[in-house]
Amino acid sequence: MKKFSILMLSFIAIIAMVSCDDNDSEEFTINTNTSGDIALVPGSNSFEVTESNGDDLAERFTWNPVALEVPTQINYVLQLDAEAGDFSAPQVLGATTETNVAVTYETLNNAVSQLGGENGIASNYKIRVVASVTDPAVDSIISNEVLAIITPFTAYPFTDLYFVGAATAPGWNNDSDNPALFRDPASDNTFYYTGYFEGDAFKILTSPGFWQPQYGANGSDVGLNDGDGDDPGTFSIPTAGYYDFVIDITGVTNTDAGSSSFSITENTAAAAAPTYTTIGYIGDSTPGGWDADTDMVQSSFDPHQWSARDVTLVAGEMKFRAENDWTTNWGSDTELTGQSELNGANIPISPGVYDIFFNDLDGRYILIPVQ
């Protein structure tokens, strides 16, 4: 009979203990250290990952050594799973023959991201240690589980959407300055686009140059192929003209439309909207500061769509304005995306390199970091 006694995991002043027996002819006994002392690691069970602390030590997880009557190497694996998980597919935080593992915030972040953790949302996870030897006749010892509350960080946690198809400017070329849709600042999965379409079909991509993931129409529902399913159908424009296109991709999968939806509505007023010669961005975050516009590129397909690629911005604010003059200017108070108003607020900017899109029909804008 192999007799296994106690493996103790020391984390956030919690001692995790298990014992189990297994019948066999060999005699092995796994014990804690003979002194019985437990060296606890001070710390918290709550971890918040930020933009700047990825390389920092989050916690050094420490446990008592396991002793074998027959000396052999003990291998320890520190595992993490979601609170509702069963460790059938755990994330490994570290593996060692020592009795501790130093875990950085980046390691925690990567692990919880693989488990579906959402940017800035604190969720409960559980951590355990598995001790094993190379002899397959000796069962592993698994510690009790301890709680960890982890808030992950994603520098840019959003999905972006781009047009492709004969009804749109790039045609069926998936990597030809494909225009972006404008994300709702209050709803990450809702996108808008008011503009000109040919009377034809189109689809939606998330990454120019790649055909998946792609969104399309499955009857009145939104369909998705993320690489593991069949391509959805196309969205259809009945006749050439200006339309409002709205899409919500909430919950859509390869096999389920979730609560997603889309609508295509003709916008007859857009055809009469004023057309500008130039539109640029201006502000202390831009190359010209508040003294000079940086002109954007006007679409030859739809004169109301403007873009600027690979733009370096510094921390500060900016606005959009027409004809290099303050008579017609747009602004808003939401970073990265929003619907600006005439003479609106300054748009807050974080430093980075961006692709910028602006629509003078409805004032919508989106800044997409260049990855």
C-alpha positions as CSV (number, residue, x, y, z in Angstrom):
1,M,0.0,0.0,0.0
2,K,1.2,3.5,-0.9
3,K,0.4,5.9,2.0
4,F,0.1,9.6,1.2
5,S,-0.3,11.9,4.0
6,I,-0.3,15.7,3.7
7,L,0.8,18.3,1.1
8,M,0.4,21.8,2.3
9,L,0.0,24.9,0.0
10,S,0.9,28.1,1.7
11,F,-0.8,31.1,0.0
12,I,-2.3,34.2,1.4
13,A,-2.0,32.8,4.8
14,I,-4.1,29.8,3.9
15,I,-2.9,26.2,4.4
16,A,-4.3,23.7,1.9
17,M,-4.1,20.0,3.0
18,V,-5.2,16.7,1.4
19,S,-4.6,13.0,2.1
20,C,-5.3,10.0,0.0
21,D,-4.5,6.3,-0.1
22,D,-3.9,3.9,-2.9
23,N,-3.4,0.1,-2.7
24,D,-0.2,-1.2,-4.1
25,S,2.6,-3.6,-3.2
26,E,5.2,-0.8,-3.0
27,E,5.7,1.2,0.2
28,F,5.9,5.0,-0.3
29,T,5.1,7.6,2.3
30,I,4.9,11.3,1.5
31,N,5.1,13.5,4.5
32,T,5.5,17.2,5.4
33,N,8.8,18.3,6.7
34,T,9.6,16.7,10.1
35,S,9.6,20.0,12.1
36,G,6.0,20.6,11.2
37,D,6.7,24.3,10.7
38,I,4.8,26.1,8.0
39,A,6.4,29.2,6.4
40,L,3.5,31.4,5.3
41,V,4.0,33.9,2.5
42,P,2.5,37.3,3.3
43,G,0.3,38.8,0.7
44,S,-3.3,39.3,-0.5
45,N,-5.7,37.1,-2.4
46,S,-6.6,40.1,-4.7
47,F,-4.5,41.0,-7.8
48,E,-5.2,43.8,-10.2
49,V,-3.1,43.8,-13.4
50,T,-2.4,47.3,-14.8
51,E,-0.7,48.7,-17.9
52,S,2.6,49.1,-16.1
53,N,2.9,46.2,-13.5
54,G,3.2,43.2,-15.8
55,D,6.8,42.5,-15.0
56,D,6.3,42.9,-11.2
57,L,6.0,40.1,-8.8
58,A,2.4,39.4,-7.9
59,E,3.1,36.6,-5.4
60,R,5.6,34.0,-4.5
61,F,3.5,30.9,-3.8
62,T,5.2,28.7,-1.2
63,W,4.4,25.3,0.1
64,N,6.0,22.7,2.4
65,P,8.2,20.1,0.8
66,V,6.9,16.6,0.3
67,A,9.3,13.9,1.7
68,L,9.5,10.4,0.3
69,E,10.9,7.4,2.3
70,V,12.4,6.3,-1.0
71,P,14.2,9.5,-2.1
72,T,13.3,10.7,-5.5
73,Q,12.6,14.0,-7.3
74,I,9.3,15.7,-6.6
75,N,7.8,17.8,-9.4
76,Y,5.4,20.5,-8.4
77,V,2.9,22.3,-10.8
78,L,1.0,25.4,-9.7
79,Q,-2.3,25.5,-11.5
80,L,-5.1,28.0,-11.9
81,D,-8.7,27.6,-13.1
82,A,-11.9,29.6,-13.1
83,E,-13.9,29.3,-9.9
84,A,-16.5,27.1,-11.6
85,G,-13.8,25.0,-13.4
86,D,-12.8,21.5,-12.6
87,F,-9.1,21.7,-13.5
88,S,-9.7,19.5,-16.5
89,A,-7.9,22.2,-18.6
90,P,-6.0,24.4,-16.1
91,Q,-3.6,27.2,-16.8
92,V,-0.1,26.5,-15.5
93,L,1.4,29.3,-13.4
94,G,4.7,27.5,-12.9
95,A,6.4,24.2,-12.6
96,T,9.4,23.5,-10.4
97,T,11.2,20.9,-8.2
98,E,11.5,23.6,-5.5
99,T,8.8,24.5,-3.0
100,N,7.9,27.9,-4.4
101,V,7.0,29.6,-7.6
102,A,7.3,33.4,-8.3
103,V,4.4,34.5,-10.4
104,T,4.3,37.9,-12.2
105,Y,1.2,39.9,-13.0
106,E,1.8,39.2,-16.6
107,T,1.6,35.5,-16.0
108,L,-1.6,35.9,-14.1
109,N,-3.0,38.1,-16.8
110,N,-2.2,35.6,-19.6
111,A,-3.7,32.8,-17.6
112,V,-7.0,34.5,-16.8
113,S,-7.2,35.9,-20.4
114,Q,-7.1,32.3,-21.6
115,L,-9.9,31.5,-19.2
116,G,-12.1,34.3,-20.7
117,G,-11.2,37.0,-18.2
118,E,-12.5,40.4,-19.3
119,N,-10.5,43.6,-19.1
120,G,-11.0,45.5,-15.9
121,I,-13.5,42.9,-14.4
122,A,-12.5,41.3,-11.1
123,S,-13.4,37.6,-11.1
124,N,-12.8,34.6,-8.8
125,Y,-10.3,31.9,-9.6
126,K,-8.8,29.0,-7.7
127,I,-5.2,27.9,-7.4
128,R,-3.8,24.5,-6.4
129,V,-0.5,22.6,-6.4
130,V,-0.1,19.1,-7.9
131,A,2.9,17.1,-6.6
132,S,4.1,14.1,-8.6
133,V,7.1,11.8,-9.2
134,T,8.3,10.2,-12.4
135,D,7.2,6.7,-11.2
136,P,3.8,6.1,-12.8
137,A,2.9,3.7,-10.0
138,V,2.8,6.7,-7.5
139,D,-0.3,8.8,-7.7
140,S,0.0,12.6,-7.7
141,I,-1.0,14.5,-4.6
142,I,-3.3,17.5,-5.1
143,S,-3.7,20.3,-2.6
144,N,-6.9,21.9,-1.6
145,E,-7.9,24.9,-3.7
146,V,-7.4,28.5,-2.6
147,L,-9.2,31.6,-3.8
148,A,-7.7,34.4,-5.9
149,I,-9.5,37.4,-7.1
150,I,-7.8,38.6,-10.3
151,T,-8.6,41.7,-12.4
152,P,-7.0,41.3,-15.9
153,F,-5.8,44.1,-18.1
154,T,-5.9,44.3,-21.9
155,A,-4.3,47.3,-23.5
156,Y,-6.9,47.4,-26.2
157,P,-9.8,45.1,-25.3
158,F,-12.1,45.9,-28.2
159,T,-13.1,44.2,-31.4
160,D,-13.0,46.4,-34.5
161,L,-15.1,45.8,-37.6
162,Y,-14.3,46.6,-41.3
163,F,-16.2,46.4,-44.6
164,V,-15.5,44.1,-47.5
165,G,-17.7,43.4,-50.5
166,A,-18.9,44.8,-53.8
167,A,-21.3,47.2,-52.1
168,T,-18.3,48.9,-50.3
169,A,-15.2,50.9,-51.3
170,P,-12.6,48.0,-51.2
171,G,-14.8,45.5,-53.1
172,W,-14.0,42.0,-52.2
173,N,-10.4,42.8,-51.4
174,N,-9.9,42.1,-47.8
175,D,-6.8,44.2,-47.5
176,S,-7.3,47.5,-49.4
177,D,-7.7,50.3,-46.8
178,N,-11.0,48.7,-45.7
179,P,-13.1,51.3,-43.9
180,A,-13.9,50.8,-40.3
181,L,-17.3,50.8,-38.6
182,F,-17.8,53.2,-35.7
183,R,-18.1,51.5,-32.3
184,D,-20.7,52.8,-29.8
185,P,-18.7,54.2,-26.8
186,A,-21.3,52.8,-24.4
187,S,-21.7,49.4,-26.0
188,D,-18.6,47.5,-27.1
189,N,-20.5,45.2,-29.5
190,T,-22.6,47.8,-31.3
191,F,-21.4,49.5,-34.4
192,Y,-22.7,52.2,-36.8
193,Y,-22.0,53.3,-40.3
194,T,-23.9,56.0,-42.3
195,G,-22.6,56.3,-45.8
196,Y,-22.8,55.4,-49.5
197,F,-23.2,51.8,-50.7
198,E,-23.5,50.3,-54.1
199,G,-26.5,48.1,-54.8
200,D,-24.7,44.9,-54.0
201,A,-23.5,42.6,-51.2
202,F,-21.0,43.0,-48.4
203,K,-19.6,41.3,-45.2
204,I,-17.8,42.4,-42.1
205,L,-14.2,41.5,-41.1
206,T,-12.4,42.0,-37.8
207,S,-8.9,42.1,-39.2
208,P,-8.0,43.4,-42.7
209,G,-6.0,40.8,-44.6
210,F,-7.8,37.9,-43.0
211,W,-11.2,36.3,-44.0
212,Q,-11.9,35.1,-40.5
213,P,-13.5,36.1,-38.3
214,Q,-16.2,37.3,-40.7
215,Y,-19.7,38.4,-40.0
216,G,-22.6,38.2,-42.5
217,A,-26.3,37.6,-42.6
218,N,-28.0,34.3,-41.8
219,G,-31.6,35.3,-42.8
220,S,-32.6,38.0,-40.3
221,D,-29.8,37.0,-37.9
222,V,-26.1,37.8,-37.7
223,G,-23.9,34.9,-38.7
224,L,-20.2,34.3,-37.9
225,N,-17.4,32.2,-39.1
226,D,-14.5,32.5,-36.7
227,G,-12.4,29.9,-38.5
228,D,-14.2,26.8,-37.2
229,G,-17.5,27.0,-39.1
230,D,-19.1,27.8,-42.4
231,D,-19.1,31.2,-43.9
232,P,-22.3,33.2,-43.3
233,G,-24.3,34.8,-46.0
234,T,-23.9,38.4,-47.2
235,F,-25.6,41.6,-46.2
236,S,-27.5,43.1,-49.1
237,I,-28.1,46.7,-50.4
238,P,-31.1,46.9,-52.7
239,T,-30.0,49.9,-54.8
240,A,-27.1,52.3,-54.7
241,G,-27.4,55.2,-52.2
242,Y,-26.9,56.3,-48.7
243,Y,-27.8,53.9,-45.8
244,D,-27.6,53.6,-42.1
245,F,-26.1,50.3,-41.2
246,V,-26.2,49.1,-37.5
247,I,-24.9,45.8,-36.2
248,D,-24.8,44.3,-32.7
249,I,-22.5,41.2,-32.5
250,T,-23.4,40.4,-28.9
251,G,-23.3,36.6,-28.3
252,V,-23.0,35.5,-31.9
253,T,-21.0,32.3,-32.4
254,N,-20.6,29.8,-35.3
255,T,-23.8,28.1,-34.3
256,D,-25.8,30.6,-32.3
257,A,-27.0,34.1,-33.2
258,G,-27.0,35.0,-29.5
259,S,-28.7,38.5,-29.0
260,S,-27.0,39.9,-32.1
261,S,-28.9,41.9,-34.7
262,F,-28.5,44.2,-37.7
263,S,-30.5,46.8,-39.7
264,I,-30.1,48.5,-43.0
265,T,-32.1,51.7,-43.5
266,E,-32.1,54.1,-46.4
267,N,-31.0,57.6,-45.5
268,T,-32.2,60.0,-48.2
269,A,-31.2,63.1,-46.3
270,A,-27.5,62.2,-46.5
271,A,-27.3,62.8,-50.2
272,A,-28.0,66.5,-49.6
273,A,-25.4,66.9,-46.9
274,P,-22.6,69.5,-47.5
275,T,-19.4,68.2,-49.0
276,Y,-16.1,69.5,-47.6
277,T,-12.8,70.1,-49.4
278,T,-10.7,69.3,-46.4
279,I,-11.1,67.9,-42.9
280,G,-8.3,67.5,-40.5
281,Y,-7.5,66.8,-36.9
282,I,-6.0,69.4,-34.6
283,G,-5.0,69.7,-30.9
284,D,-2.1,69.4,-28.5
285,S,-2.0,65.6,-29.1
286,T,-1.4,66.1,-32.9
287,P,1.7,67.0,-34.9
288,G,0.5,70.6,-35.5
289,G,-0.7,71.3,-32.0
290,W,-3.6,73.7,-31.8
291,D,-2.0,75.9,-34.5
292,A,-2.4,73.7,-37.6
293,D,-4.6,70.9,-38.9
294,T,-3.2,67.6,-40.1
295,D,-5.4,66.9,-43.2
296,M,-7.1,63.5,-43.5
297,V,-7.7,61.5,-46.7
298,Q,-11.1,61.9,-48.3
299,S,-12.6,58.7,-49.7
300,S,-13.1,58.7,-53.5
301,F,-16.0,56.3,-53.0
302,D,-17.9,58.4,-50.4
303,P,-16.8,62.0,-50.0
304,H,-18.1,62.1,-46.4
305,Q,-15.6,59.4,-45.1
306,W,-12.2,60.5,-44.0
307,S,-9.2,58.6,-42.7
308,A,-5.6,58.9,-41.6
309,R,-3.3,55.9,-41.2
310,D,-0.3,55.3,-38.9
311,V,-0.8,58.6,-37.0
312,T,1.4,59.2,-34.0
313,L,-0.4,61.0,-31.2
314,V,0.8,62.2,-27.8
315,A,-1.2,62.5,-24.6
316,G,-3.6,65.4,-24.8
317,E,-6.7,66.4,-26.7
318,M,-7.9,66.9,-30.3
319,K,-10.9,67.8,-32.5
320,F,-11.9,67.5,-36.1
321,R,-12.5,70.6,-38.2
322,A,-13.4,71.4,-41.8
323,E,-11.6,73.8,-44.2
324,N,-8.8,74.5,-41.7
325,D,-11.1,76.8,-39.8
326,W,-13.0,76.8,-36.5
327,T,-16.3,77.7,-38.2
328,T,-17.1,74.0,-38.6
329,N,-15.5,71.8,-35.9
330,W,-16.5,68.6,-34.2
331,G,-15.7,67.2,-30.7
332,S,-16.8,64.9,-28.0
333,D,-15.7,63.7,-24.5
334,T,-15.2,60.0,-25.2
335,E,-11.8,58.5,-25.9
336,L,-11.1,56.2,-28.9
337,T,-14.6,56.3,-30.3
338,G,-17.8,58.3,-30.1
339,Q,-20.2,60.6,-31.9
340,S,-18.9,64.1,-32.0
341,E,-21.0,67.3,-32.1
342,L,-20.5,70.6,-33.8
343,N,-18.5,72.8,-31.4
344,G,-18.3,69.8,-29.0
345,A,-15.8,69.0,-26.3
346,N,-12.2,68.2,-26.9
347,I,-11.6,64.5,-27.5
348,P,-9.2,62.9,-24.9
349,I,-6.2,61.1,-26.4
350,S,-3.8,58.6,-25.0
351,P,-0.3,58.3,-26.6
352,G,0.0,55.8,-29.4
353,V,0.0,55.1,-33.1
354,Y,-3.5,55.0,-34.6
355,D,-5.6,54.7,-37.7
356,I,-8.2,57.4,-37.5
357,F,-11.6,57.4,-39.2
358,F,-14.2,60.2,-39.2
359,N,-17.6,60.5,-40.8
360,D,-18.9,64.1,-41.4
361,L,-22.4,62.9,-42.0
362,D,-23.0,62.0,-38.3
363,G,-19.8,63.1,-36.6
364,R,-18.8,59.6,-35.6
365,Y,-15.1,58.8,-35.2
366,I,-12.9,55.9,-34.2
367,L,-9.2,55.7,-33.4
368,I,-7.8,52.2,-33.7
369,P,-4.4,51.5,-32.3
370,V,-1.9,50.1,-34.8
371,Q,-0.9,46.7,-33.4
